[in-house]
Amino acid sequence: MAKKTVRTKVPDLHTVKEIVAYGAAHGRDKKQYMFTDVDGTVCTKTFSDGWYDTTGLGQYLYKLGLRGKKVAILSENSYAWIMAYYSIITGKITSIPLDPKLPYDELAELMVRSKCDAIYYSDEFADAIELMKKTDGVVIEHYIRLDDYRNLIEEGHAELNAGAENYLNDEVLPDDLAFIVFTSGTTGKSKGVMLTQYNVASDVVASCSVNTGRHAIGFLPLHHCFSWVGALFSGSLLTEWGYICRSIKDIQKDMMEYHPQNFSAVPLAVETIYKKIWYTAKKEGKTDLLERGLKLSRFLMKMGIDARRRIFKDIINNLGGELEIIICGGAFLDPKYESGMNDFGIRIINGYGITECSPAVTCNRIDNSKPGSVGLPIPCNEIRINDPDEDGVGEIYVRGTNVMKGYYEDPEATAEAFDGDWFKTGDFGRIDEDGFLFFVGRKKNLIVLSNGKNVSPEEIEDKLSTIDYVKEVIVYDEDGYITAEFFLDTVTYPDAKDRIKGDVNELNKRMPMYKQVAKVKTRDTEFPKTTTLKIRRKQND
């Protein structure tokens, strides 16, 4: 019997503007953001500070005549990025958050396709801006330097103090187009996902109603909507603070300094943390001690005594000392890592989402979860499995208030993406008797064998990734053979390349014949990845 889920009381807000304003009104002088400025100074901003900066920039945009138009952001993660973003989405303006790791010519092409009217940018991307200015079809009228954002805030407030009220009093409606998000998927050309104010607001409210959290650090790229629900807007609803990481390379240092209670991550980050714990134990000759600790902890748990965070205090301290939850999404996470981190006293809250659904669709709960699953639907949507096979596996369909309006200026792709009012995710999964969703893999990645069997490469990859020295792996079809290509940890394990075929054969013995890996390849460099750390598939290399 599934446990009753304890829900957090959050207001039923219908626009993102209401959510940001709610945080400002209820947070007031509470800390909202911490960040390290370009000169190395650690800065703290309260909710009131954030609202002041948001409204100043918002009025500046209205002064430029950008009401009803489209404004992009091109910058690395920063406080200025967030304030610029808030200034757009709290007005009647459409935001276009850009992936700063895209090639400059692709960024220029997106500006042409979106007919963008203005762009915020940091000096780091001055060359990209120069290219845009020279590109035929770009119609940008205003190029706004984020490095000037303090002056622009004061310019906007000078307008407000002089009596201008058009920005603050402008009514933002639930059906207003608030976001055009160009997907950064692992295959295919990006499409502009159109999300309304209510799409995203309903997703945030629903997500916060089933799970809650306290102070966090944010290192996922801010242009991706996983960051919005997992950090930015949820922080406003819960009036909790977060530290803005400039780079994922600094995460260990930032965790030690700012002691997060939670953070959001993709499976690769969780796998890396777990493997590092065991590697450190081995390096320090403490593997036996760690294993004895696990035995003791599990015995005590059976007696109703939870001593995990005391027994594994050193591990917890190496992760900042206060880490309790990692919200994980973006790909499948092998249950080994989920249960392994839970053994140390850190809960992995697995979820499933997709940009077209704002993005959260399902998630496990603190008090109601199943290992290996991606949880139950959040309250703003429902799911079903279309055309399930004998194992109950089929395409995941979603219907709800979080489902996109459509693809920007692409009616054919929009029509193809829907079956009536159900959005076709292109992902395969199954739903168990308790309503938990189990993610299987991407429809476009499926390997179709000559005997008609469909094989999910993600399922095999997750099993292969449990080999200690496997850092990255992708599985694909090559000339009719299931092929696994590896990036191995040859520094810690110098004999990794010699061992890999034997270890793959051992795993093969535990899999059906048609799922067994027939070819093994290794590479000397990491696989190309999206900015959310998902490996780009073989066909898109």
RODO-2510 file (C-alpha; in nm, 4 decimals, decimal comma):
residues 541
     n   res          X          Y          Z
     1     m     0,0000     0,0000     0,0000
     2     a     0,1441     0,3368    -0,1007
     3     k     0,1970     0,5877     0,1781
     4     k    -0,0057     0,9043     0,1924
     5     t     0,1910     1,1939     0,0499
     6     v     0,2389     1,4961     0,2747
     7     r     0,1890     1,8067     0,0638
     8     t     0,3378     2,1455     0,1198
     9     k     0,0903     2,4332     0,1370
    10     v     0,1688     2,6642    -0,1509
    11     p    -0,0495     2,9353    -0,3011
    12     d    -0,2386     2,8549    -0,6205
    13     l    -0,0798     3,1168    -0,8439
    14     h    -0,1428     3,1351    -1,2174
    15     t     0,1448     3,3410    -1,3560
    16     v     0,5181     3,3475    -1,3051
    17     k     0,4895     3,7198    -1,2281
    18     e     0,2673     3,6315    -0,9324
    19     i     0,5238     3,3774    -0,8109
    20     v     0,8141     3,6256    -0,8241
    21     a     0,6006     3,8948    -0,6561
    22     y     0,4868     3,6454    -0,3908
    23     g     0,8480     3,5676    -0,3009
    24     a     0,9287     3,9389    -0,2738
    25     a     0,6258     4,0096    -0,0522
    26     h     0,6790     3,7138     0,1815
    27     g     1,0589     3,6937     0,1755
    28     r     1,1269     4,0647     0,2211
    29     d     1,4557     4,0927     0,4107
    30     k     1,5289     3,7192     0,4008
    31     k     1,8329     3,6137     0,2020
    32     q     1,7411     3,5052    -0,1526
    33     y     2,0680     3,4726    -0,3450
    34     m     2,4368     3,4485    -0,2713
    35     f     2,7005     3,4665    -0,5416
    36     t     3,0640     3,5539    -0,5991
    37     d     3,1036     3,8694    -0,8032
    38     v     3,3560     3,9061    -1,0845
    39     d     3,6083     4,0633    -0,8449
    40     g     3,5795     3,7683    -0,6035
    41     t     3,3501     3,9437    -0,3539
    42     v     3,0776     3,7261    -0,2006
    43     c     2,7458     3,9103    -0,2344
    44     t     2,4111     3,8548    -0,0650
    45     k     2,0769     3,9713    -0,2045
    46     t     1,7469     3,9673    -0,0173
    47     f     1,4059     3,9082    -0,1714
    48     s     1,3430     4,2822    -0,1503
    49     d     1,6720     4,3507    -0,3279
    50     g     1,5744     4,1090    -0,6030
    51     w     1,2354     4,2722    -0,6511
    52     y     1,3956     4,6174    -0,6670
    53     d     1,6399     4,5000    -0,9329
    54     t     1,3693     4,3143    -1,1280
    55     t     1,1321     4,6097    -1,1415
    56     g     1,4067     4,8551    -1,2313
    57     l     1,5157     4,6457    -1,5277
    58     g     1,1530     4,5756    -1,6215
    59     q     1,0730     4,9450    -1,6430
    60     y     1,3883     4,9965    -1,8484
    61     l     1,2636     4,7394    -2,1016
    62     y     0,9276     4,9161    -2,1198
    63     k     1,1084     5,2473    -2,1705
    64     l     1,2744     5,0885    -2,4759
    65     g     0,9301     5,0018    -2,6127
    66     l     0,9683     4,6244    -2,5702
    67     r     0,6220     4,5553    -2,4296
    68     g     0,4665     4,2739    -2,6364
    69     k     0,8002     4,1854    -2,7964
    70     k     1,0686     3,9171    -2,7559
    71     v     1,3883     3,9530    -2,5529
    72     a     1,6699     3,6959    -2,5398
    73     i     1,9420     3,6376    -2,2788
    74     l     2,2936     3,5228    -2,3660
    75     s     2,5183     3,4878    -2,0644
    76     e     2,6888     3,2496    -1,8247
    77     n     2,5124     3,1751    -1,4937
    78     s     2,5016     3,4897    -1,2799
    79     y     2,2815     3,7022    -1,0568
    80     a     2,2518     3,9507    -1,3445
    81     w     2,1158     3,6691    -1,5657
    82     i     1,8402     3,5974    -1,3148
    83     m     1,7425     3,9622    -1,2752
    84     a     1,7343     4,0125    -1,6522
    85     y     1,5204     3,7013    -1,6859
    86     y     1,2793     3,8143    -1,4153
    87     s     1,2515     4,1591    -1,5752
    88     i     1,1273     3,9964    -1,8970
    89     i     0,8843     3,7401    -1,7584
    90     t     0,7227     3,9743    -1,5045
    91     g     0,6146     4,1993    -1,7897
    92     k     0,4172     4,1392    -2,1075
    93     i     0,7306     4,0290    -2,2895
    94     t     0,8392     3,6891    -2,4218
    95     s     1,1751     3,5555    -2,3009
    96     i     1,4166     3,3553    -2,5133
    97     p     1,6809     3,2040    -2,2832
    98     l     1,9749     3,0973    -2,4992
    99     d     2,2176     2,8116    -2,4479
   100     p     2,5531     2,9911    -2,4039
   101     k     2,7473     2,6856    -2,5189
   102     l     2,5981     2,6807    -2,8681
   103     p     2,8233     2,7793    -3,1591
   104     y     2,7867     3,1465    -3,2404
   105     d     2,6455     3,0837    -3,5873
   106     e     2,3703     2,8678    -3,4341
   107     l     2,2867     3,1434    -3,1860
   108     a     2,2592     3,3901    -3,4724
   109     e     2,0321     3,1481    -3,6589
   110     l     1,8036     3,1227    -3,3543
   111     m     1,7757     3,5002    -3,3487
   112     v     1,6677     3,4928    -3,7124
   113     r     1,4157     3,2120    -3,6570
   114     s     1,2636     3,3709    -3,3472
   115     k     1,2467     3,7251    -3,4884
   116     c     1,3898     3,8428    -3,1570
   117     d     1,3611     4,2174    -3,0847
   118     a     1,6273     4,2648    -2,8153
   119     i     1,8965     4,0721    -2,6318
   120     y     2,0665     4,0933    -2,2936
   121     y     2,4280     3,9757    -2,3199
   122     s     2,7422     3,9600    -2,1080
   123     d     3,0763     4,0808    -2,2362
   124     e     3,1967     3,7220    -2,2626
   125     f     2,9722     3,6903    -2,5697
   126     a     3,0653     4,0168    -2,7406
   127     d     3,1909     3,8241    -3,0463
   128     a     2,8592     3,6411    -3,0783
   129     i     2,6793     3,9739    -3,0658
   130     e     2,9013     4,1149    -3,3402
   131     l     2,8156     3,8131    -3,5556
   132     m     2,4439     3,8681    -3,4953
   133     k     2,4743     4,2302    -3,6047
   134     k     2,6204     4,1133    -3,9364
   135     t     2,3786     3,8237    -3,9957
   136     d     2,1047     3,8687    -4,2554
   137     g     1,7586     3,8265    -4,1074
   138     v     1,8461     3,9305    -3,7514
   139     v     1,6018     4,2090    -3,6546
   140     i     1,7335     4,2872    -3,3058
   141     e     1,6936     4,6575    -3,2267
   142     h     1,8407     4,6709    -2,8766
   143     y     2,1614     4,5047    -2,7578
   144     i     2,1705     4,5390    -2,3787
   145     r     2,4978     4,4802    -2,1893
   146     l     2,4374     4,2830    -1,8704
   147     d     2,7594     4,4298    -1,7327
   148     d     2,5697     4,7623    -1,7190
   149     y     2,2764     4,6136    -1,5294
   150     r     2,3255     4,8261    -1,2126
   151     n     2,3002     5,1475    -1,4144
   152     l     2,0008     5,0165    -1,6073
   153     i     1,8210     4,9302    -1,2816
   154     e     1,8651     5,2846    -1,1553
   155     e     1,7547     5,4257    -1,4903
   156     g     1,4363     5,2235    -1,4649
   157     h     1,3712     5,3349    -1,1087
   158     a     1,4236     5,6983    -1,2054
   159     e     1,1339     5,6454    -1,4473
   160     l     0,9221     5,4826    -1,1764
   161     n     1,0009     5,7601    -0,9284
   162     a     0,8973     6,0138    -1,1899
   163     g     0,5525     5,8534    -1,2058
   164     a     0,5842     5,5868    -1,4750
   165     e     0,3630     5,2909    -1,3832
   166     n     0,3178     5,1041    -1,7101
   167     y     0,5472     4,8150    -1,6130
   168     l     0,4427     4,7642    -1,2509
   169     n     0,0716     4,7942    -1,3246
   170     d     0,0663     4,6036    -1,6521
   171     e    -0,1510     4,2936    -1,6138
   172     v     0,0281     3,9727    -1,7057
   173     l    -0,2262     3,7038    -1,7987
   174     p    -0,2015     3,3240    -1,7590
   175     d    -0,2283     3,2680    -2,1362
   176     d     0,0458     3,5169    -2,2249
   177     l     0,3354     3,3617    -2,4157
   178     a     0,6183     3,3941    -2,1648
   179     f     0,8913     3,1661    -2,2989
   180     i     1,0286     3,0361    -2,6259
   181     v     1,2741     2,7637    -2,5264
   182     f     1,4874     2,6133    -2,7983
   183     t     1,5384     2,2496    -2,7095
   184     s     1,8918     2,1199    -2,6677
   185     g     1,8075     1,7551    -2,7096
   186     t     2,0584     1,4804    -2,7811
   187     t     1,9291     1,4287    -3,1350
   188     g     1,7693     1,6354    -3,4093
   189     k     1,7327     2,0078    -3,4827
   190     s     1,6128     2,2269    -3,1975
   191     k     1,2528     2,3474    -3,1943
   192     g     1,1151     2,6555    -3,0206
   193     v     0,8904     2,5340    -2,7397
   194     m     0,6241     2,7949    -2,6594
   195     l     0,5307     2,8014    -2,2905
   196     t     0,2727     3,0316    -2,1384
   197     q     0,2818     3,1991    -1,7994
   198     y     0,0343     2,9398    -1,6697
   199     n     0,2200     2,6434    -1,8195
   200     v     0,5247     2,7134    -1,6049
   201     a     0,3417     2,8556    -1,3020
   202     s     0,1158     2,5501    -1,2731
   203     d     0,4179     2,3199    -1,2999
   204     v     0,6047     2,5064    -1,0242
   205     v     0,3019     2,5134    -0,7921
   206     a     0,2359     2,1423    -0,8509
   207     s     0,6006     2,0470    -0,7951
   208     c     0,6291     2,2466    -0,4726
   209     s     0,3001     2,1028    -0,3448
   210     v     0,4402     1,7474    -0,3377
   211     n     0,8036     1,8109    -0,2422
   212     t     0,9771     2,0837    -0,0509
   213     g     1,3300     2,1847     0,0337
   214     r     1,5466     2,4441     0,2014
   215     h     1,8630     2,6275     0,0968
   216     a     2,0295     2,5014    -0,2201
   217     i     2,3096     2,5578    -0,4646
   218     g     2,2381     2,5908    -0,8351
   219     f     2,4874     2,4799    -1,0950
   220     l     2,2603     2,3636    -1,3784
   221     p     2,2532     2,6118    -1,6676
   222     l     1,9927     2,8791    -1,6004
   223     h     1,8636     2,8784    -1,9571
   224     h     1,7208     2,5282    -1,9007
   225     c     1,3718     2,5001    -1,7497
   226     f     1,4821     2,2282    -1,5036
   227     s     1,6620     2,5129    -1,3220
   228     w     1,3486     2,7261    -1,3120
   229     v     1,1326     2,4680    -1,1369
   230     g     1,4119     2,3087    -0,9329
   231     a     1,5605     2,6362    -0,8083
   232     l     1,4482     2,9802    -0,9262
   233     f     1,0697     2,9804    -0,8991
   234     s     1,0464     2,7178    -0,6274
   235     g     1,2782     2,9400    -0,4223
   236     s     1,0282     3,2248    -0,4579
   237     l     0,7330     3,0069    -0,3570
   238     l     0,9148     2,8588    -0,0576
   239     t     1,1105     3,1818     0,0196
   240     e     1,4350     2,9868     0,0473
   241     w     1,7805     3,1011    -0,0596
   242     g     2,0323     2,9604    -0,3023
   243     y     2,3950     3,0065    -0,3997
   244     i     2,4513     3,0709    -0,7716
   245     c     2,7406     2,8572    -0,8979
   246     r     2,9229     3,0032    -1,1933
   247     s     3,0685     2,6681    -1,3000
   248     i     3,0081     2,3008    -1,2317
   249     k     3,3851     2,2734    -1,1804
   250     d     3,3420     2,4669    -0,8550
   251     i     3,0633     2,2525    -0,7121
   252     q     3,2775     2,0709    -0,4524
   253     k     3,4223     2,3982    -0,3224
   254     d     3,0795     2,5664    -0,3260
   255     m     2,9170     2,2789    -0,1379
   256     m     3,1815     2,2950     0,1350
   257     e     3,1377     2,6707     0,1675
   258     y     2,7583     2,7097     0,1440
   259     h     2,6356     2,3787     0,2928
   260     p     2,3284     2,3145     0,0728
   261     q     2,0342     2,1110     0,2007
   262     n     1,9553     2,0129    -0,1600
   263     f     2,0469     2,0639    -0,5222
   264     s     1,9161     1,9569    -0,8619
   265     a     2,1300     1,7419    -1,0897
   266     v     2,1345     1,5014    -1,3810
   267     p     2,2165     1,1312    -1,3184
   268     l     2,5787     1,1714    -1,4288
   269     a     2,6444     1,3988    -1,1305
   270     v     2,4905     1,1482    -0,8861
   271     e     2,6901     0,8609    -1,0353
   272     t     3,0090     1,0660    -1,0125
   273     i     2,9522     1,1503    -0,6443
   274     y     2,8758     0,7876    -0,5559
   275     k     3,1786     0,6490    -0,7382
   276     k     3,4031     0,9118    -0,5808
   277     i     3,2887     0,8080    -0,2321
   278     w     3,3966     0,4492    -0,2967
   279     y     3,7134     0,5522    -0,4775
   280     t     3,8153     0,7705    -0,1828
   281     a     3,7463     0,4856     0,0599
   282     k     3,9620     0,2532    -0,1493
   283     k     4,2406     0,5079    -0,1843
   284     e     4,2502     0,5652     0,1930
   285     g     4,2268     0,1941     0,2761
   286     k     3,8828     0,2354     0,4333
   287     t     3,6724     0,0109     0,2090
   288     d     3,6264    -0,2525     0,4815
   289     l     3,5343     0,0179     0,7331
   290     l     3,2757     0,1601     0,4930
   291     e     3,1241    -0,1817     0,4284
   292     r     3,1040    -0,2520     0,8034
   293     g     2,9319     0,0822     0,8498
   294     l     2,6745    -0,0120     0,5880
   295     k     2,6049    -0,3459     0,7574
   296     l     2,5591    -0,1750     1,0940
   297     s     2,3395     0,0969     0,9477
   298     r     2,1128    -0,1514     0,7692
   299     f     2,0808    -0,3605     1,0853
   300     l     1,9835    -0,0554     1,2878
   301     m     1,7341     0,0530     1,0208
   302     k     1,5573    -0,2827     1,0588
   303     m     1,5314    -0,2035     1,4328
   304     g     1,3760     0,1337     1,3510
   305     i     1,6929     0,3286     1,4322
   306     d     1,8221     0,5653     1,1634
   307     a     2,1889     0,6339     1,2370
   308     r     2,3015     0,6836     0,8784
   309     r     2,4029     1,0476     0,9065
   310     r     2,6047     0,9761     1,2216
   311     i     2,7737     0,6630     1,0883
   312     f     2,8597     0,8309     0,7573
   313     k     2,9297     1,1732     0,9012
   314     d     3,2601     1,2053     0,7124
   315     i     3,0863     1,1445     0,3783
   316     i     2,8129     1,3958     0,4608
   317     n     3,0730     1,6528     0,5691
   318     n     3,2599     1,6130     0,2397
   319     l     2,9338     1,7132     0,0685
   320     g     2,8899     2,0263     0,2764
   321     g     2,7526     1,8756     0,5968
   322     e     2,3853     1,9529     0,5436
   323     l     2,3006     1,7790     0,2156
   324     e     1,9821     1,5730     0,2509
   325     i     1,8251     1,5650    -0,0965
   326     i     1,9381     1,5515    -0,4582
   327     i     1,6591     1,6138    -0,7106
   328     c     1,7535     1,4097    -1,0138
   329     g     1,6167     1,4188    -1,3682
   330     g     1,7084     1,4355    -1,7339
   331     a     1,7867     1,0667    -1,7889
   332     f     1,7580     0,7259    -1,6259
   333     l     1,9465     0,6656    -1,3006
   334     d     2,0376     0,3079    -1,2162
   335     p     1,8751     0,2031    -0,8834
   336     k     2,2232     0,1077    -0,7590
   337     y     2,3113     0,4747    -0,7203
   338     e     1,9739     0,5708    -0,5811
   339     s     1,9830     0,3045    -0,3091
   340     g     2,3570     0,3562    -0,2556
   341     m     2,3218     0,7267    -0,1789
   342     n     2,0174     0,6530     0,0373
   343     d     2,2355     0,4124     0,2404
   344     f     2,4564     0,7110     0,3262
   345     g     2,1566     0,9191     0,4365
   346     i     2,1067     1,1268     0,1203
   347     r     1,7745     1,0902    -0,0593
   348     i     1,7660     1,0867    -0,4376
   349     i     1,4332     1,2223    -0,5587
   350     n     1,4006     1,0911    -0,9117
   351     g     1,1686     1,2598    -1,1535
   352     y     1,0796     1,2724    -1,5200
   353     g     1,0260     1,5780    -1,7324
   354     i     1,0504     1,7252    -2,0773
   355     t     1,0813     2,0863    -2,1933
   356     e     0,7428     2,0718    -2,3655
   357     c     0,5833     2,0063    -2,0239
   358     s     0,7461     2,2993    -1,8424
   359     p     0,9302     2,0553    -1,7636
   360     a     0,8286     1,8379    -1,4625
   361     v     0,5799     1,5538    -1,5282
   362     t     0,6378     1,3009    -1,2489
   363     c     0,8496     1,2746    -0,9379
   364     n     0,9012     1,0590    -0,6350
   365     r     0,8096     1,2037    -0,2969
   366     i     1,0056     1,2131     0,0257
   367     d     0,7471     0,9847     0,1872
   368     n     0,6237     0,7951    -0,1179
   369     s     0,8744     0,6573    -0,3662
   370     k     0,9827     0,3446    -0,5486
   371     p     1,3460     0,2663    -0,6327
   372     g     1,4068     0,2663    -1,0060
   373     s     1,0943     0,4670    -1,0825
   374     v     1,0626     0,8326    -1,1784
   375     g     0,7664     0,8737    -0,9491
   376     l     0,4007     0,9665    -0,9637
   377     p     0,2423     1,2375    -1,1794
   378     i     0,2510     1,5831    -1,0226
   379     p    -0,0965     1,7358    -0,9690
   380     c    -0,1019     1,9584    -1,2778
   381     n    -0,0948     1,6695    -1,5279
   382     e    -0,1885     1,3101    -1,5972
   383     i    -0,0044     1,0442    -1,7922
   384     r    -0,0822     0,7293    -1,9860
   385     i     0,1074     0,4701    -2,1858
   386     n     0,0091     0,4552    -2,5505
   387     d    -0,0044     0,1198    -2,7292
   388     p     0,1766    -0,0799    -2,4569
   389     d     0,3479    -0,4078    -2,5473
   390     e     0,3246    -0,7336    -2,3537
   391     d     0,5472    -0,5825    -2,0819
   392     g     0,3345    -0,2701    -2,0524
   393     v     0,5945    -0,0560    -2,2271
   394     g     0,4818     0,2111    -2,4697
   395     e     0,5126     0,5809    -2,5451
   396     i     0,4494     0,8171    -2,2541
   397     y     0,1618     1,0575    -2,3188
   398     v     0,0978     1,3676    -2,1037
   399     r    -0,2071     1,5893    -2,0655
   400     g    -0,2298     1,8901    -1,8337
   401     t    -0,1945     2,2621    -1,7724
   402     n     0,1853     2,2373    -1,8007
   403     v     0,1802     2,1142    -2,1632
   404     m     0,3178     2,3625    -2,4151
   405     k     0,1182     2,5833    -2,6474
   406     g     0,3112     2,4439    -2,9448
   407     y     0,6325     2,4876    -3,1429
   408     y     0,7118     2,8387    -3,2584
   409     e     0,6082     2,8933    -3,6206
   410     d     0,6024     2,5173    -3,6824
   411     p     0,2389     2,4044    -3,7091
   412     e     0,3340     2,0720    -3,8702
   413     a     0,5652     1,9729    -3,5848
   414     t     0,3024     2,0899    -3,3352
   415     a     0,0311     1,8769    -3,4963
   416     e     0,2648     1,5761    -3,5066
   417     a     0,3410     1,6161    -3,1338
   418     f    -0,0200     1,5747    -3,0218
   419     d    -0,2750     1,2950    -3,0245
   420     g    -0,5891     1,4914    -2,9516
   421     d    -0,5085     1,6806    -2,6312
   422     w    -0,2378     1,4312    -2,5297
   423     f     0,1244     1,5336    -2,5846
   424     k     0,3396     1,2549    -2,7296
   425     t     0,6696     1,2728    -2,5434
   426     g     0,8708     1,0420    -2,7684
   427     d     0,9822     0,8609    -2,4525
   428     f     0,9031     0,4999    -2,3651
   429     g     0,8002     0,3831    -2,0212
   430     r     0,5592     0,1744    -1,8189
   431     i     0,3260     0,2452    -1,5278
   432     d     0,2992    -0,0052    -1,2434
   433     e    -0,0066    -0,1037    -1,0403
   434     d     0,0523     0,1859    -0,7947
   435     g     0,0774     0,4487    -1,0654
   436     f     0,4572     0,4891    -1,0597
   437     l     0,6210     0,5637    -1,3934
   438     f     0,9317     0,3699    -1,4973
   439     f     1,1331     0,5352    -1,7729
   440     v     1,2647     0,2964    -2,0398
   441     g     1,4219     0,5162    -2,3064
   442     r     1,3833     0,7510    -2,5992
   443     k     1,1691     0,6338    -2,8872
   444     k     1,4154     0,7705    -3,1455
   445     n     1,7052     0,5875    -2,9779
   446     l     1,5457     0,2413    -2,9871
   447     i     1,7483    -0,0328    -3,1502
   448     v     1,5232    -0,2443    -3,3715
   449     l     1,6702    -0,5924    -3,4141
   450     s     1,6224    -0,8180    -3,7165
   451     n     1,3895    -1,0406    -3,5112
   452     g     1,1595    -0,7442    -3,4500
   453     k     1,2623    -0,6921    -3,0880
   454     n     1,3000    -0,3340    -2,9654
   455     v     1,5933    -0,2685    -2,7338
   456     s     1,6336     0,0468    -2,5256
   457     p     2,0020     0,1502    -2,5274
   458     e     1,9472     0,3493    -2,2074
   459     e     1,8544     0,0327    -2,0190
   460     i     2,1794    -0,1373    -2,1212
   461     e     2,3857     0,1769    -2,0597
   462     d     2,2617     0,1976    -1,7037
   463     k     2,3746    -0,1579    -1,6335
   464     l     2,7125    -0,0982    -1,7953
   465     s     2,7638     0,2242    -1,5989
   466     t     2,7684     0,0246    -1,2741
   467     i     3,1163    -0,1051    -1,3652
   468     d     3,3431     0,0913    -1,1308
   469     y     3,5826     0,2295    -1,3891
   470     v     3,3200     0,3233    -1,6511
   471     k     3,2935     0,7016    -1,6615
   472     e     3,0651     0,7273    -1,9659
   473     v     2,9006     0,4857    -2,2087
   474     i     2,6589     0,4912    -2,4982
   475     v     2,4997     0,1940    -2,6705
   476     y     2,3892     0,1923    -3,0336
   477     d     2,3342    -0,0318    -3,3326
   478     e     2,6283    -0,0834    -3,5690
   479     d     2,5778    -0,3111    -3,8674
   480     g     2,3084    -0,5045    -3,6853
   481     y     2,5116    -0,5530    -3,3650
   482     i     2,4477    -0,3956    -3,0246
   483     t     2,7619    -0,1913    -2,9678
   484     a     2,8824    -0,0304    -2,6456
   485     e     3,1323     0,2537    -2,6613
   486     f     3,3100     0,3510    -2,3378
   487     f     3,5082     0,6359    -2,1889
   488     l     3,6994     0,4711    -1,9034
   489     d     3,8796     0,5873    -1,5906
   490     t     4,2263     0,4711    -1,6915
   491     v     4,3963     0,6944    -1,4347
   492     t     4,2524     0,5194    -1,1311
   493     y     4,2290     0,1849    -1,3136
   494     p     4,5281     0,1553    -1,5531
   495     d     4,4099    -0,1895    -1,6687
   496     a     4,0552    -0,0708    -1,7472
   497     k     4,0830    -0,1249    -2,1240
   498     d     4,2073    -0,4784    -2,0697
   499     r     3,9242    -0,5595    -1,8286
   500     i     3,6257    -0,4053    -2,0031
   501     k     3,5398    -0,6893    -2,2444
   502     g     3,5459    -0,9470    -1,9657
   503     d     3,3276    -0,7357    -1,7383
   504     v     3,0800    -0,6714    -2,0221
   505     n     3,0596    -1,0473    -2,0808
   506     e     2,9788    -1,0990    -1,7118
   507     l     2,6929    -0,8502    -1,7379
   508     n     2,5766    -1,0134    -2,0619
   509     k     2,5197    -1,3373    -1,8704
   510     r     2,2538    -1,1617    -1,6626
   511     m     2,0662    -1,0207    -1,9616
   512     p     1,8416    -1,1821    -2,2236
   513     m     2,0271    -1,2945    -2,5341
   514     y     1,8735    -1,0257    -2,7543
   515     k     1,9920    -0,7475    -2,5172
   516     q     2,3523    -0,8621    -2,4932
   517     v     2,6357    -0,6384    -2,6101
   518     a     2,8107    -0,7846    -2,9133
   519     k     3,0779    -0,5189    -2,9761
   520     v     3,2892    -0,3181    -2,7334
   521     k     3,4731     0,0036    -2,8200
   522     t     3,6705     0,2484    -2,6090
   523     r     3,7578     0,6125    -2,6602
   524     d     4,0193     0,8409    -2,5043
   525     t     3,8025     1,1515    -2,4612
   526     e     3,4657     1,2312    -2,3056
   527     f     3,1561     1,2161    -2,5227
   528     p     3,0144     1,5470    -2,6462
   529     k     2,7356     1,6606    -2,4141
   530     t     2,4483     1,9029    -2,3962
   531     t     2,4763     2,1821    -2,1409
   532     t     2,2662     1,9763    -1,8991
   533     l     2,5397     1,7091    -1,9109
   534     k     2,3472     1,4571    -2,1204
   535     i     2,5604     1,2706    -2,3733
   536     r     2,4777     1,3497    -2,7334
   537     r     2,3739     1,0311    -2,9088
   538     k     2,5952     0,8588    -3,1675
   539     q     2,3839     0,9660    -3,4645
   540     n     2,4313     1,3320    -3,3739
   541     d     2,8069     1,3301    -3,3106
***
